[in-house]
Amino acid sequence: MEQLFDAIVVGGGPGGSSVAALLARAGASTLVLDKAKFPRDKVCGDGLTPRALYWLQELGCVDEVLDATRSYITSADLFINGRPALTGAFPATGPYPGFCILLERKVLDHIMIRHAVAAGANLRTACTVRDVRATPDGAVVTALAEGVPVSFRGRVVIGADGANSMVSRALGNRIMEGVTAVSMRGYFENVSITGSHIQVHFDEPYFPGYGWLFADDQGRANIGVGLAVDQMFPLRGSLHEIYERFVEQSLAKPLQNARAVGKPRGGWSSFYRPGKMLADAVILIGDAANLGDPISGGGIHMAMESAHVAAPVILQALRENDLSAASLARYETAWNRRNEIDWKIGELFLTIAKNPHLRELWLYVLNVIAGIARSDPRFQEFVGGIFSGASQARSAFDPKIWFEVAPLDPKIWIDALIPSRSLKFSALVPETLEGVRLMLQALRGVITSPGATWEWGGEIFVKTAELAVCYIRNELSAVETAAAHPEA
Ligand SMILES: Cc1cc2nc3c(=O)[nH]c(=O)nc-3n(C[C@H](O)[C@H](O)[C@H](O)COP(=O)(O)OP(=O)(O)OC[C@H]3O[C@@H](n4cnc5c(N)ncnc54)[C@H](O)[C@@H]3O)c2cc1C
């Protein structure tokens, strides 16, 4: 007979630890199963965004996390095609602080899992889950613990087992079926940094995606590169070679006296909604549900946020003794209400940008945006907020916000749009020709691969329509809520 728990959490990363702490604290008997032994490494950039710090505070362990870091970072340097394009500050927007921190996942995840255990969760490590069989009365989880078959019964199972989620596959979802950011990262010591301790590099070989250098105050840096691919536009060449080229060419200066620590390792996060986010007695959170931010690629804050959205629904379902998919669907509804529009905007952006023929054109557009942000602090705060996840992506489509943040000074636009910053005929002609060349190059690429172009165009059309429907549904629901609660 299997041991019975109210909740079994598969995976003790940021999502799993958060949901386990919230459930155990509320009195639910909770078991966390993880294939690793903590402290364990996880391939990541180790950047905790302002939004991640907010969720750590909500969970009650932000002080311990802040005590463990050696870097508070308030600004980031952006490079486009190898050239410095912008130094931007992290905006302090809404409830989020105006800084981010770096903390190795070995340390962060260990703090978080200890926090869950202190809240009353049981933890079983070195226990690899192999199967989840769900019924409306609960689910049976079978696993291998140090090579020995074991099984447990949970009234509900939370799949928090990351991008290669076994629980998601048990629901019938397919892994890496849509846009996926494949990445490689390594550590270096003795790195010389003159500007911001965060560098973000946009460059042709890995767009959409970026290279990064995240350095702490003692010259230790997490360096990596990630790019979005899918079946339509698969990875050309080797990720390891792209990483090596990034390290040798783009980071030659900060790494001139540095030494690599260990070997670089690869990882991935997907950015498409899986077929099912839940089923009878099963819920997926964090990377297991592909909930990372498609714009920045960051997923730690989204994993924690999904845990905070899921926990009250799970507790209510346990109280009502109704763990059916219909009851747990309140989680998906609540998640969509908070994030669906912004997430879909990011997904649409990735869908448009993933066509490699448009890379140079996009980099030109990014250069223009960076140019405007360089000259106008309000615009910079707006763009920085969207990229760091502190502002909602939907604000990029709000004419009222554009009216507030778009600079009125024509000189700013001229400087950003015309790289030579000159209106002289002799400067304008080559720049216009360069613009036309970029357009023609993009057009030629799109025309010479008609199959992929049709498929890609169709996907953009479908995603735009889905976004429009989602937007209208959201507006209607806001009107209904306002009508039902006129005093609010
Ligand atoms: C190269 C790279 C860089 C990134 N950089 C950043 C960044 O700087 N900032 C950011 O916010 N996000 C970043 N991300 C994304 C971030 O790593 C994830 O979004 C985040 O870790 C998701 O948390 P999670 O709790 O959902 O899953 P995970 O952190 O992946 O945790 C899953 C847990 O499940 C366990 N597990 C897996 N399978 C099983 C199984 N079958 N049985 C038992 N246990 C299992 C694993 O051991 C692990 O402990 C990066 C991702 C990559 C690949």
The ligand as an SDF file (V2000), in Angstrom:
LIG
                    3D

 53 58  0  0  0  0  0  0  0  0999 V2000
   20.8860   28.3790  -19.8160 C   0  0  0  0  0  0  0  0  0  0  0  0
   19.6950   28.9200  -19.0660 C   0  0  0  0  0  0  0  0  0  0  0  0
   19.8020   30.1560  -18.4460 C   0  0  0  0  0  0  0  0  0  0  0  0
   18.7180   30.6650  -17.7020 C   0  0  0  0  0  0  0  0  0  0  0  0
   18.8840   31.8490  -17.0380 N   0  0  0  0  0  0  0  0  0  0  0  0
   17.8760   32.3250  -16.2830 C   0  0  0  0  0  0  0  0  0  0  0  0
   18.0600   33.5030  -15.4970 C   0  0  0  0  0  0  0  0  0  0  0  0
   19.1530   34.0790  -15.4350 O   0  0  0  0  0  0  0  0  0  0  0  0
   16.9980   33.9650  -14.7840 N   0  0  0  0  0  0  0  0  0  0  0  0
   15.7820   33.3220  -14.7950 C   0  0  0  0  0  0  0  0  0  0  0  0
   14.8250   33.8130  -14.1620 O   0  0  0  0  0  0  0  0  0  0  0  0
   15.5990   32.1840  -15.5040 N   0  0  0  0  0  0  0  0  0  0  0  0
   16.6190   31.6520  -16.2180 C   0  0  0  0  0  0  0  0  0  0  0  0
   16.4430   30.4740  -16.8980 N   0  0  0  0  0  0  0  0  0  0  0  0
   15.1770   29.7420  -16.7640 C   0  0  0  0  0  0  0  0  0  0  0  0
   15.1340   29.0360  -15.3910 C   0  0  0  0  0  0  0  0  0  0  0  0
   16.2750   28.2420  -15.2150 O   0  0  0  0  0  0  0  0  0  0  0  0
   13.8860   28.1830  -15.2540 C   0  0  0  0  0  0  0  0  0  0  0  0
   12.7840   28.9020  -15.7590 O   0  0  0  0  0  0  0  0  0  0  0  0
   13.6000   27.7950  -13.8130 C   0  0  0  0  0  0  0  0  0  0  0  0
   14.6310   27.0040  -13.2900 O   0  0  0  0  0  0  0  0  0  0  0  0
   12.2750   27.0280  -13.7220 C   0  0  0  0  0  0  0  0  0  0  0  0
   12.0720   26.5890  -12.4040 O   0  0  0  0  0  0  0  0  0  0  0  0
   11.2300   25.2660  -12.1100 P   0  0  0  0  0  0  0  0  0  0  0  0
   11.1170   25.1540  -10.6300 O   0  0  0  0  0  0  0  0  0  0  0  0
    9.9890   25.2790  -12.9150 O   0  0  0  0  0  0  0  0  0  0  0  0
   12.0950   24.0500  -12.6900 O   0  0  0  0  0  0  0  0  0  0  0  0
   13.6180   23.6410  -12.4010 P   0  0  0  0  0  0  0  0  0  0  0  0
   14.3710   24.7360  -11.7870 O   0  0  0  0  0  0  0  0  0  0  0  0
   14.1290   23.0700  -13.6830 O   0  0  0  0  0  0  0  0  0  0  0  0
   13.5040   22.4780  -11.3260 O   0  0  0  0  0  0  0  0  0  0  0  0
   13.0480   21.2080  -11.6940 C   0  0  0  0  0  0  0  0  0  0  0  0
   13.4380   20.2180  -10.5950 C   0  0  0  0  0  0  0  0  0  0  0  0
   12.8220   18.9630  -10.9100 O   0  0  0  0  0  0  0  0  0  0  0  0
   13.7430   17.9120  -10.7090 C   0  0  0  0  0  0  0  0  0  0  0  0
   13.3300   16.8160  -11.6120 N   0  0  0  0  0  0  0  0  0  0  0  0
   13.3210   16.8230  -12.9670 C   0  0  0  0  0  0  0  0  0  0  0  0
   12.8370   15.6530  -13.4280 N   0  0  0  0  0  0  0  0  0  0  0  0
   12.5250   14.9030  -12.3480 C   0  0  0  0  0  0  0  0  0  0  0  0
   11.9930   13.5910  -12.1670 C   0  0  0  0  0  0  0  0  0  0  0  0
   11.6530   12.8170  -13.2130 N   0  0  0  0  0  0  0  0  0  0  0  0
   11.8190   13.1240  -10.9050 N   0  0  0  0  0  0  0  0  0  0  0  0
   12.1420   13.8910   -9.8360 C   0  0  0  0  0  0  0  0  0  0  0  0
   12.6640   15.1420   -9.9500 N   0  0  0  0  0  0  0  0  0  0  0  0
   12.8390   15.6360  -11.1760 C   0  0  0  0  0  0  0  0  0  0  0  0
   15.1000   18.5310  -11.0520 C   0  0  0  0  0  0  0  0  0  0  0  0
   16.1560   17.8250  -10.4160 O   0  0  0  0  0  0  0  0  0  0  0  0
   14.9290   19.9580  -10.5040 C   0  0  0  0  0  0  0  0  0  0  0  0
   15.3470   20.0480   -9.1600 O   0  0  0  0  0  0  0  0  0  0  0  0
   17.5070   29.9340  -17.6400 C   0  0  0  0  0  0  0  0  0  0  0  0
   17.3860   28.6980  -18.2900 C   0  0  0  0  0  0  0  0  0  0  0  0
   18.4690   28.1790  -18.9920 C   0  0  0  0  0  0  0  0  0  0  0  0
   18.3430   26.8440  -19.6580 C   0  0  0  0  0  0  0  0  0  0  0  0
  1  2  1  0
  2  3  1  0
  2 52  2  0
  3  4  2  0
  4  5  1  0
  4 50  1  0
  5  6  2  0
  6  7  1  0
  6 13  1  0
  7  8  2  0
  7  9  1  0
  9 10  1  0
 10 11  2  0
 10 12  1  0
 12 13  2  0
 13 14  1  0
 14 15  1  0
 14 50  1  0
 15 16  1  0
 16 17  1  0
 16 18  1  0
 18 19  1  0
 18 20  1  0
 20 21  1  0
 20 22  1  0
 22 23  1  0
 23 24  1  0
 24 25  2  0
 24 26  1  0
 24 27  1  0
 27 28  1  0
 28 29  2  0
 28 30  1  0
 28 31  1  0
 31 32  1  0
 32 33  1  0
 33 34  1  0
 33 48  1  0
 34 35  1  0
 35 36  1  0
 35 46  1  0
 36 37  1  0
 36 45  1  0
 37 38  2  0
 38 39  1  0
 39 40  1  0
 39 45  2  0
 40 41  1  0
 40 42  2  0
 42 43  1  0
 43 44  2  0
 44 45  1  0
 46 47  1  0
 46 48  1  0
 48 49  1  0
 50 51  2  0
 51 52  1  0
 52 53  1  0
M  END
$$$$
